[in-house]
Amino acid sequence: MANFSLFFFCHWKVFHNFAVILLGKFIITLIIMCGHSVLTPLVTIGIPMYNVENYIEKSLLSVLSQTYQNIEILVVDDCSTDSSADVVRRLQTSHPFGQRISLITQLANQGVSEARNSVIAHAKGKYIYFVDSDDFIEPDTIEKMLIEAEENEADVVIASSKTLNTYNGKEENFFVLDKRIVLKGKDALAEFFCQSIKYHIPGTIWNILYSATFLQKNGLQFYGRRNEDARFLYDYYHHVESAVLLPDITYIYVLHPGSIMGYQERKAIPAKEIRASIESMCYLTERSKDVKDKPYYDMHCTKVLSYKKDVLFAVISHRKLFDETITNKEIRPLFSPAASFKDILRFKHYRTQNVLFYLLWKMPTCISIPFFAFVMKKIKSKKG
């Protein structure tokens, strides 16, 4: 008995310290669990829909299967002429979480931009997340992005994505970030985006968790029927004061005959699409003045120029496929500079490229268009 008392007395501190450590770990675990349990802000997931009867079910099921469950799903039917709406209604009644789906029907076909604006107008969530109706998301997409948004009081959380090619079943990275990045402060995201001519954040609007307050405070809306993602990107990025960028792949962009970007593999191209693209590029040019007083103005204008250059080359290269004539006069605005010549001369980056484009804009289109097409073909051929 004396030996036991001596043993207990000698080792009491060891037992005591061990018990304190175990209790501490238990309390920390409990706090973390409670912390996650109070993470309950409503998230609105918006899905614009038009004639996607073969894809909408998989898209919706991926949203309904989210590990984070305090969500509302707004499906905006842009007057589909197939059975897309019937698929949505069936899931509303048959799926255990079908009550989370609301189906909003537009009065007329107005395009994806107005469908997304309907999401913003009807959203009740603290955050808004867009999914295209033929794509799908990973089960923990909203949970991962929401934790980051709440911890960092983020205006936007941007994650990585991959493509699924339905032609061959292959998956490839679409936009993947190298590491997690937190950007805080006025112009922090803008300076990150404009650090070079490359796109350091995606040019798409999906797979981004937006603060609803951020969208409303800055009056952000979607415009146009072509290049609407680019319009929105250049409208929102310079307003962001807190952003989180994630390397986690949370979104799968599905490539199929109806979703391929650009004009490839089409036998005829409606001229109204071309005019809509030209109008969108004019919009980007005009709105560049919004960042004229920013130190990244030159890079912003050069990015707009680069985007317009790609659209211009696509338009010129596919001119024979248009269902009606697009005149040189209509194409000419694609050469218009995003800055005045005086401002261009003050650029620290890509001054020469901007000056050359400015000179092309001043030339007669009978010279500038063939010259531009010739140069671009040479550049493309060298790149292979």
Summary of the structure (lengths in Angstrom):
residues: 384
radius of gyration: 26.0
end to end distance: 88.4
largest distance: 108.7
contacts: 1175
relative contact order: 0.09
helix: 51%
strand: 17%
